[in-house]
Amino acid sequence: MRFKKSLLFLLCLALISEAYSGQIVFETTSRYHNIRVVDEMGVRFLSFDGSTETRMSLADSLKGHFEYTEYFHLVWLWNDKLTNVLMIGLGGGSAQRSFEHYYPKLKIETVELDPVVVNVAERFFYFKKGENQIVHIEDGRQYLRRTTNLYGAIIMDAYHSGRYGSFVPYHLTTKEFFEIALSKLTTNGVIAYNVIGTLGGFQSDVVASVYKTMKSVFPQVYLFPARESMNVVLIGTRSSIKATRESLRIKATNLLKNKTVSFPLLLQRVDAFVPVPPAGWEQYPILTDDYAPVDGLLRPFER
């Protein structure tokens, strides 16, 4: 076990340090982050406070991204009549550009706290605001609480950096937050939530607590761990009907066949489906506004 943790530690260090071994093309400090844009071997990286947030191929802006962002396309499996989506967290705009490319009629709204991040995404990562690509400069929870809009899907990918790397701001992890999110979803609405961690090792405590908290609000919550990075995308649905890998594969096949979804790797991402909750999830706390020890759940790879 110590060997596995050490290996994860080295992999994470490699991921973070790779953004610093190339050419720095831009650097600034905003109110929220130290921001760097770095080019190396045809790949552009966006770094916040030493943690790599976005990757993009300079030759093709739809390639080179982190694999976990592809799991956001799974929201179509529960809501195949999507007309709009809200994304909380912009970074370099990987998910936003992908959704705009594959679903050109979809209205995409993004809430991003840091206006400097929006500027960097536009200048260096080919992100473009437009009629169907709208950005709100605001805290994600405040925006959700105030808006009267209903969304077919909410996609969460907002992070801060701290002692043990990137982590979800605690006010976006609580039961009260998920209750607000649920109230802003349409009848078949779905939430996709990225958590940095694993199901049985690094930051599994955080994954389990977020899972338990989501499950206290959403009838069904599903797990899709990424294979190329330490990320788990949790899908929360308003439907109480329990999905299986087989039922999701059938739905994905039909969506691709009738061209509702054109994202070519949809079936491969379905195959990451984990049919059981995180091990020992019952012992972890439901995170609330009064008790959300996210920082305490974050741990270094070795003690």
C-alpha positions as CSV (number, residue, x, y, z in Angstrom):
1,M,0.0,0.0,0.0
2,R,2.8,2.4,0.8
3,F,4.3,1.6,-2.6
4,K,1.0,2.5,-4.3
5,K,0.7,5.7,-2.4
6,S,4.3,6.6,-3.3
7,L,3.6,5.9,-6.9
8,L,0.5,8.1,-6.8
9,F,2.6,10.8,-5.2
10,L,5.2,10.7,-7.9
11,L,2.5,10.7,-10.6
12,C,0.9,13.8,-9.1
13,L,4.2,15.6,-8.8
14,A,4.9,14.8,-12.5
15,L,1.5,16.2,-13.4
16,I,2.0,19.4,-11.5
17,S,5.7,19.9,-12.5
18,E,5.1,19.3,-16.2
19,A,3.6,22.7,-16.6
20,Y,6.9,24.3,-15.4
21,S,9.4,22.5,-17.6
22,G,8.3,24.2,-20.9
23,Q,8.1,27.8,-22.1
24,I,6.1,30.2,-19.9
25,V,4.1,32.3,-22.4
26,F,2.1,34.2,-19.8
27,E,2.1,34.7,-16.0
28,T,0.1,36.9,-13.7
29,T,-1.4,36.9,-10.2
30,S,-5.1,37.6,-9.9
31,R,-7.1,38.1,-6.7
32,Y,-7.6,34.3,-6.5
33,H,-4.7,32.6,-8.2
34,N,-1.1,32.7,-9.4
35,I,-1.8,31.9,-13.1
36,R,0.7,30.5,-15.6
37,V,0.3,29.4,-19.2
38,V,3.1,27.1,-20.4
39,D,3.8,25.5,-23.7
40,E,5.7,22.2,-23.9
41,M,6.0,19.7,-26.8
42,G,2.9,21.0,-28.6
43,V,0.7,21.1,-25.5
44,R,-0.5,24.1,-23.7
45,F,-1.0,24.0,-19.9
46,L,-2.9,26.3,-17.6
47,S,-1.7,26.3,-14.0
48,F,-3.3,27.8,-10.9
49,D,-0.9,28.1,-7.9
50,G,1.2,25.2,-9.1
51,S,-1.6,22.8,-10.0
52,T,-2.3,22.0,-13.6
53,E,-5.9,22.9,-14.4
54,T,-6.1,22.5,-18.2
55,R,-4.3,20.9,-21.0
56,M,-4.8,21.5,-24.7
57,S,-3.1,20.5,-28.0
58,L,-1.9,23.5,-29.9
59,A,-2.5,21.7,-33.1
60,D,-6.1,20.8,-32.3
61,S,-7.9,22.6,-29.4
62,L,-10.3,19.6,-29.1
63,K,-7.5,17.3,-28.2
64,G,-4.9,17.0,-25.4
65,H,-7.4,17.7,-22.7
66,F,-7.8,15.8,-19.4
67,E,-9.8,12.7,-19.9
68,Y,-12.2,13.3,-17.1
69,T,-13.8,16.2,-18.9
70,E,-15.2,13.7,-21.4
71,Y,-17.4,12.1,-18.7
72,F,-19.4,15.3,-18.7
73,H,-21.0,14.2,-22.0
74,L,-22.7,11.4,-20.0
75,V,-25.4,13.8,-18.9
76,W,-27.2,13.1,-22.2
77,L,-27.9,9.6,-21.0
78,W,-30.4,10.9,-18.5
79,N,-31.6,14.0,-20.3
80,D,-31.6,13.4,-24.1
81,K,-33.5,16.6,-24.7
82,L,-30.9,19.1,-23.4
83,T,-31.3,22.6,-24.6
84,N,-29.1,24.3,-22.0
85,V,-26.3,23.5,-19.6
86,L,-24.7,25.4,-16.7
87,M,-21.0,24.9,-16.0
88,I,-19.5,26.1,-12.8
89,G,-15.8,26.7,-13.3
90,L,-14.1,27.7,-16.6
91,G,-10.3,27.0,-16.4
92,G,-9.1,26.9,-20.0
93,G,-12.6,26.0,-21.2
94,S,-12.0,22.4,-22.3
95,A,-15.6,21.3,-21.6
96,Q,-17.1,24.4,-22.9
97,R,-15.3,24.2,-26.3
98,S,-16.1,20.5,-26.5
99,F,-19.8,21.0,-25.9
100,E,-20.0,23.9,-28.3
101,H,-18.3,21.7,-31.0
102,Y,-20.5,18.6,-30.6
103,Y,-23.8,20.3,-29.7
104,P,-23.8,23.7,-31.6
105,K,-27.4,24.4,-30.8
106,L,-26.9,23.9,-27.0
107,K,-26.9,27.1,-24.9
108,I,-23.9,26.9,-22.6
109,E,-23.6,29.2,-19.6
110,T,-20.5,29.3,-17.4
111,V,-20.1,30.8,-13.9
112,E,-16.5,31.7,-13.2
113,L,-15.4,33.6,-10.1
114,D,-12.1,35.0,-11.5
115,P,-12.4,37.5,-14.5
116,V,-8.7,37.0,-15.2
117,V,-9.3,33.3,-15.8
118,V,-11.9,34.3,-18.5
119,N,-9.4,36.6,-20.1
120,V,-6.7,33.9,-20.1
121,A,-9.1,31.3,-21.6
122,E,-9.9,33.8,-24.4
123,R,-6.4,34.8,-25.1
124,F,-4.6,31.5,-24.9
125,F,-7.1,28.6,-25.1
126,Y,-9.4,29.5,-28.0
127,F,-12.4,30.1,-25.8
128,K,-14.9,32.5,-27.4
129,K,-18.0,34.0,-25.8
130,G,-21.0,34.2,-28.0
131,E,-24.8,33.9,-28.2
132,N,-24.6,30.3,-27.0
133,Q,-21.5,30.6,-25.0
134,I,-22.2,32.9,-22.0
135,V,-20.1,33.7,-19.0
136,H,-21.2,35.1,-15.6
137,I,-18.5,36.5,-13.4
138,E,-19.7,35.4,-10.0
139,D,-19.5,32.8,-7.3
140,G,-21.2,29.6,-8.5
141,R,-23.4,29.1,-5.5
142,Q,-24.5,32.7,-5.4
143,Y,-25.4,32.6,-9.1
144,L,-27.5,29.4,-8.6
145,R,-29.3,30.8,-5.6
146,R,-30.2,34.0,-7.5
147,T,-31.0,32.8,-11.0
148,T,-34.6,32.0,-12.1
149,N,-33.3,29.8,-14.9
150,L,-33.8,26.1,-15.0
151,Y,-31.1,23.9,-16.5
152,G,-31.1,20.5,-18.2
153,A,-27.7,19.8,-16.7
154,I,-25.3,21.4,-14.2
155,I,-21.6,20.6,-14.6
156,M,-19.3,21.2,-11.6
157,D,-15.6,21.7,-12.1
158,A,-14.5,24.4,-9.8
159,Y,-11.4,24.2,-7.7
160,H,-9.1,26.1,-5.3
161,S,-5.5,25.2,-4.5
162,G,-4.3,24.5,-1.0
163,R,-1.8,22.6,1.1
164,Y,-2.5,19.3,-0.5
165,G,-3.2,20.5,-4.0
166,S,-6.5,21.4,-5.7
167,F,-9.8,20.9,-3.8
168,V,-13.4,21.8,-4.1
169,P,-14.5,25.0,-2.3
170,Y,-16.4,23.7,0.7
171,H,-19.5,25.8,0.0
172,L,-19.9,23.9,-3.3
173,T,-19.9,20.5,-1.5
174,T,-22.6,20.8,1.0
175,K,-26.1,19.4,1.3
176,E,-27.5,22.9,1.1
177,F,-25.6,23.5,-2.1
178,F,-26.9,20.4,-3.7
179,E,-30.5,21.3,-2.7
180,I,-30.1,24.6,-4.5
181,A,-28.7,22.8,-7.5
182,L,-31.6,20.3,-7.5
183,S,-34.1,23.2,-7.5
184,K,-32.5,24.7,-10.6
185,L,-32.7,21.5,-12.7
186,T,-35.5,20.7,-15.1
187,T,-37.7,17.6,-14.6
188,N,-35.1,15.3,-16.2
189,G,-32.2,17.4,-15.1
190,V,-28.8,15.9,-14.0
191,I,-25.7,17.1,-12.3
192,A,-22.2,16.0,-13.1
193,Y,-19.6,16.7,-10.4
194,N,-15.8,16.4,-10.8
195,V,-14.0,15.4,-7.6
196,I,-10.2,15.1,-7.6
197,G,-9.5,11.7,-5.9
198,T,-9.9,8.0,-6.3
199,L,-12.3,5.3,-5.0
200,G,-9.8,3.4,-2.9
201,G,-6.7,5.6,-2.3
202,F,-5.8,9.2,-2.8
203,Q,-8.5,11.5,-1.4
204,S,-11.1,8.6,-1.3
205,D,-12.4,10.3,1.9
206,V,-13.4,13.3,-0.1
207,V,-15.0,11.2,-2.9
208,A,-17.0,9.2,-0.3
209,S,-18.2,12.3,1.6
210,V,-19.3,14.1,-1.6
211,Y,-21.1,10.9,-2.7
212,K,-22.9,10.5,0.6
213,T,-23.9,14.2,0.5
214,M,-25.2,14.0,-3.0
215,K,-27.1,10.8,-2.2
216,S,-28.9,12.7,0.6
217,V,-30.4,15.0,-2.0
218,F,-30.5,13.1,-5.4
219,P,-32.4,9.9,-5.8
220,Q,-29.6,8.2,-7.7
221,V,-25.8,9.0,-7.7
222,Y,-23.4,7.2,-10.1
223,L,-19.6,7.0,-10.1
224,F,-17.4,7.2,-13.2
225,P,-13.7,7.2,-12.2
226,A,-11.3,8.5,-14.9
227,R,-8.7,6.0,-16.1
228,E,-5.9,8.5,-17.0
229,S,-6.0,10.8,-13.9
230,M,-7.1,10.9,-10.3
231,N,-10.6,12.2,-10.9
232,V,-14.1,10.7,-10.2
233,V,-17.1,12.2,-12.0
234,L,-20.3,11.8,-9.9
235,I,-23.6,11.9,-11.7
236,G,-26.7,12.8,-9.7
237,T,-30.1,12.4,-11.2
238,R,-33.7,13.4,-10.4
239,S,-34.9,10.0,-11.7
240,S,-35.3,7.3,-9.0
241,I,-34.9,4.6,-11.7
242,K,-31.6,2.8,-11.1
243,A,-29.4,2.6,-14.1
244,T,-27.0,-0.3,-15.0
245,R,-24.0,-0.4,-17.2
246,E,-26.1,-2.4,-19.7
247,S,-29.0,0.1,-19.7
248,L,-26.6,3.0,-20.1
249,R,-24.8,1.2,-23.0
250,I,-28.1,0.7,-24.8
251,K,-29.1,4.4,-24.3
252,A,-25.7,5.5,-25.5
253,T,-25.9,3.4,-28.6
254,N,-29.3,4.8,-29.4
255,L,-28.1,8.4,-28.9
256,L,-25.2,7.9,-31.2
257,K,-27.3,6.1,-33.8
258,N,-29.9,8.8,-34.0
259,K,-27.2,11.5,-33.9
260,T,-28.5,13.2,-30.7
261,V,-25.0,12.9,-29.4
262,S,-22.0,13.1,-31.8
263,F,-19.2,12.7,-29.1
264,P,-17.4,9.6,-30.5
265,L,-16.2,8.2,-27.1
266,L,-19.5,8.1,-25.4
267,L,-19.6,4.3,-25.1
268,Q,-16.1,4.0,-23.8
269,R,-16.9,6.5,-21.1
270,V,-20.0,4.5,-20.1
271,D,-17.8,1.5,-19.5
272,A,-16.1,3.3,-16.6
273,F,-19.4,3.0,-14.7
274,V,-19.0,1.6,-11.1
275,P,-22.2,-0.1,-10.0
276,V,-21.5,0.1,-6.2
277,P,-20.9,3.1,-3.8
278,P,-17.5,3.9,-2.5
279,A,-16.2,1.4,0.1
280,G,-17.2,2.4,3.6
281,W,-19.1,5.4,2.4
282,E,-21.6,5.2,5.3
283,Q,-18.9,6.1,7.8
284,Y,-18.2,9.5,6.2
285,P,-20.1,12.7,7.1
286,I,-22.8,14.3,5.1
287,L,-21.3,17.7,4.4
288,T,-23.4,20.7,5.5
289,D,-23.0,24.4,5.7
290,D,-22.4,24.0,9.5
291,Y,-20.0,21.1,9.1
292,A,-18.0,20.7,5.9
293,P,-14.5,19.6,6.8
294,V,-13.3,19.3,3.3
295,D,-9.8,20.5,4.3
296,G,-9.6,17.9,7.0
297,L,-10.5,15.1,4.5
298,L,-7.6,16.1,2.2
299,R,-4.5,14.2,3.0
300,P,-0.9,14.0,1.7
301,F,0.1,10.9,-0.1
302,E,2.3,9.9,2.7
303,R,2.2,10.6,6.4
